[in-house]
Amino acid sequence: MTSLEKKLKNPVWFSLNETHNKFLIDYDGVQFYHPEICTFGAFTDVTKTAKALNEYSKVSKNFFLVSEHETPLIDAATVFLEKKIEGCQMVLETLVDIEISENIVPLTENYIDEIYELIWLVMPGYYQKRSFNMGNFFGIFKDQKLVSICGQRMQTDDFIEVSAVVTHPDYTRRGLAIQLVSHTTQEILKQSKLPVLHTDKGNTAIPLYEKLGYKITRDMNWWLYGRK
């Protein structure tokens, strides 16, 4: 049995081998999500990444490989590195209770377009419309519109990732995001799974996550590639 610690070191890989196996595209041991779901990939053998990236570039113009330490190999004739996002992984130690004063509602498929538009307004480039199928999403409405959301992304038998934490610029600084993250975290704990999240180093939201009981545990880098 694979340990939780090993799964956390390669979260995309183990998500695709467990809960999200139905979304898997495999290129000789380099694994990707179906591009309509998510453009993330992972590997265990870095010598295989160049060929796999060439193949995946045929179905997605832009895409990521996620790794803790290793640098993927690429075929520079076909693929180029757009940027490396230096990120970190945060894991919940003990959830700190906060007051939930907002009406937080589960988001159904009826809100797929609104979720997509809000995420791309605040954080363009990291979300596909069908990423909705990766996990549960929750939202807060103000003035008859969806203004803040939080969702779930990578999942295994042991952990679920909190993701897509975004608030419309006109509704920030009202405590909406922290309440949504707290609620989503509680929903993960109800499934007896470990809540985790990923963010870029230096993100101003890190203190918010720490306030809820999350702790930075390791680097997690996101290599963004483009098709030439």
N, C-alpha and C positions, 0 to 999 in steps of 0.2 A: 504493500500500500504506500502510495506517495504521501510524504509528510506535508502538512500545511505550509511549513517554511519553504519547502521546495516549490510548491505551487505559487507562493507569493513572489518568488524570485523570477518567475516567468508566467505572469498572469494571463496574457493573451493565449499562450500555448495551452495551458491547462483549461482555460475556459472553452477553447475549441475542442478539447479532448473530452470534456464532460458536459456541462449544461448546454453549451452552445454548439455541440457537435453537428447539429443539423445545418449550421451555417458554414461549415468547413469546406475550404478549397485547399487541397494538398498538392504541393509541387515537390515530390521526392523528399519529404521530410521538413520542408519549410511550409508553414501553415498560415493561411489567410482566412479572414471572414469573406463571405460573398460580398462584393462591392456595393450591392444595394443596401446591405445591412450596416457595414462598417468597413473602413479601408485600413484595418490594422492587421499586421502579420507578426509572426514570431518564429524563432528557430532555436535549434539546439546544436547545430553544426554550421558554423559560420562559412565553411567552404562551399556550402550549397546555396548561399543567398544570392549570388550574382545571377545564376541561371534562373532561379525562382522569380526574382524581381523582373527579369526580362519577360517571363511568361505572364506575370500578374499585370505588367504594364500594358498588355494587350486588352485588358478588360477594365482598367482604371487608369485615368490620366495622372492622378496624384494618390499617394498611399504612404503608409508608415510601417516601419519595423520598430518593435519595442524591445529594449534590452536593458538589463541592469548595468553591465560593464562592456560587453563585447561590441566592437565596431563592425557592422556588416560589410561584406565585400560587394562591389557592384561592377557591372559592365558599363564603363563610361561611354561606350558607343551608343548605348540604348537608354540608359537611365542616368539622371543627375541628382545630386543631393541639393534640395532646396534649402534646408536648414536642419540643424540638430537642436531639439528642444531639451534642455537640461531640466529634468523633472525629478520628483521625489514621490515616494509612496508613503502614505499615512495609514496607520492601523488604529482602530479603536481600542483603547485600554479599558476604560470604564466610562459609560455614558453619563455626562453631567446633566442633570435635569434642568430644563429651562421652561418658562411659562409659554404655552402655546395659546396665543390670543387670537390668531387668525383662523379663518375657516379653510382648512386644507382639504382638497378633494382629489380623489383618484381621477386620472385623466384617461379617457377611453379613446378609441380610434377616431372618434368624431373630432378630436382636437389635434390630429397629426399635423395638419397644415399650420395651425397656430403655434404648436411647439417648434416646428421647423423654422418658421419665420422669426420667432423670438430668439432662438439660439443663434441663428445666422445674423441677426441684428447685433447681438452682443458679442458673439464669439464665432465669427465666420470661419468655415473651412474644416471643422472637426466633427461634423454631424451629418449623417445621411437621413433622409426622411423615414426610411424603414428601420433606423436605429431604435425606433419606438418598440420594435419587437424583441429587443434585447432584455427588457425588464419592465418593472412597473414605474410609472411616472405620476407625480403629484403636483398640484398647482394651487395658486392663489389668484383669485379674480378681484379686480377693482374696476369700478366704472364699467361694468359689463364686458370686461375683456381680460384675457389671461396676461398677467403681468410678472409672474414669478413662478419658476418651475424647479424641480429637482427630480432626477431619474436614477435608474439603475442601468449599469452597462455590463462589464465583464462579470461572469459568474462561474463558480465551480460547485462541487458538492460541499465545500467548506466555507467559501466566502462569496460576498456580493459587493460589487463596487458601486459606491455613490458617485454620480456623475451628472453632467448637464445642469449645474447649479447656475442659473442665470436669472437676472431681474431686469426688467425694462428700465432704461436710464431715468425715466420720469418717476420711478417708484423705489429708487434705492434709498438707503439710510433709514429704512422703516423697520428693520428687523425681520424682513420677510425671508431672506435666504437662510438665516440661522434657524428659524422655525421649521423651514422645509427640510433642511439637512437633519435636524433632530428627529422630525417625523419619519423621514425615510430610513434613518438609522434604526429607529424603534421597529419599523416594519421588517427590517432585515433580522434583527435580534429575535423577532417572533418566529422566524424560520430556523432558529438555532444555528445561524451562520454568522461569520465574522464580518463586520462592516469595514471596508477599506476604501480609500480614494487616492487619486493621483492628481498632482498639480505641478506646475512649473515652479522651480526654485525662485524664491523671492515674491511669490504671489501674495498680494495684500490680503487674500482670504485665509491664509494659513493661520493667523491668530484666531480667526473665527472657528476654524476646525479644532484648534487646540483647546479653545474654550469649551467645546463639547466633549473633550476627552480623547481626541485623536492625537497620535504622536508620529513624528517622522521616523521612519524605520530604515529606509534605504534609498539610494538613487534609482531612478527609473527613467531612462532616456528614450526620446521619441525621434526617430530618424525619418524626416519627411522627404520623399523622393518624387520626382516628376518624370514623365515619359518624354524623351527627346523627339 
